[in-house]
């Protein structure tokens, strides 16, 4: 294994761990159907940064950056959707409707 392979593997591993870091929050939000505590502004800023990382990766033709940040973008967009669906007044209304139907 040469140095380029090692750098590639480290890049992929770092990207996967970073991208997967939001998964516990996504899972918890799906289970509890509560997202009031998740900052929408933080997610929007993070998504903006991820988009810039993807653009950077495309410009550098760096597949580990493109792929891992592409996955991260999808996870964070989904979390932002969950924040909209289960957070604030919209989430409270939906939970009360579900409780009434049960």
N, C-alpha and C positions, 0 to 999 in steps of 0.2 A: 504494500500500500504506500503510495507516494504522498507527498505533502498536499497536493491538490485534492486527493481523495479525502484526506483528514479534514481539510478546511471545508470541503463540501458536506461531509457528515456532520461536523460541528454546526454548520449553518442550518442544515435541515433539522437537527435535534433542537437547536435553540428556537427556531421558528415554530416547530410543532409544540414545544412546551409553552411558548408565549401565546400562540394561537389558542391552545387548549385551556389557558388560564381562566377564560370566561365560562367554560363548560359547567363547573360546579354551580355558578350563579344561575345559569340557564336552567339546569335541572331543578334546582331549588325553587325557582320561580314557577316552573311548570307544575311542580308538585303542590306548592302552597297557593298558587294563583294570586300571589301578592308581590307587587313590585314597587310599592310606594317608596321604599328605602333606596331604590336604585336611581342614581342621578342621570336624568336624560341629557343634561348638558355635558356631563363627563363622557357619556357614550357618543354624543355628536362630535365632541372634540377628538376623541379616540378614533372614531371612524374617519374623520378628516385626516388625521395622521397616517392611518393605515392606507388610505387612498394615495397619499403622497409617497409612502413606501412602495406601493405597487408601481406607480409612475417611475420612481427611481429605479426599481428593479427592471422595468421594461427598457428604460434608457441604458442601463448597464448590461442588459441581456443576461440577467442573473436569475435563473429559474428558482433557486431556493427562496429568494426574496419574493418573487412573484407568487409562487405557489402557496407558501405559508401565510403570506399576508392576504392572499385571495381567500383562503380558508378563514382566516381571522376576520376578514371583512364580512363574510357570510354569517359567522357566529355572532358578531357584534350587531349587525343589522337585525338579526333575529331577536337578540336581547332588547334592542330598541323597540321592536314591534311588541315584545312581551311587556315592556315598560308602558307602552301606550295602552295595551289591552288590559293589563292587570294593575296599573298604577293610577293614582289620583282618583278623580271622581268617576271616570269611565270604568275603572276596575272595580270600584265599590258598587256601582250600579249593576255591573254584570254579576258580581258575587251575590248581591242581594236577590237578583232575579233567579239565579241558580238555586239559592237557598229556598226561595218561595216555591219553586217548582218541585223541590224534593219532598 
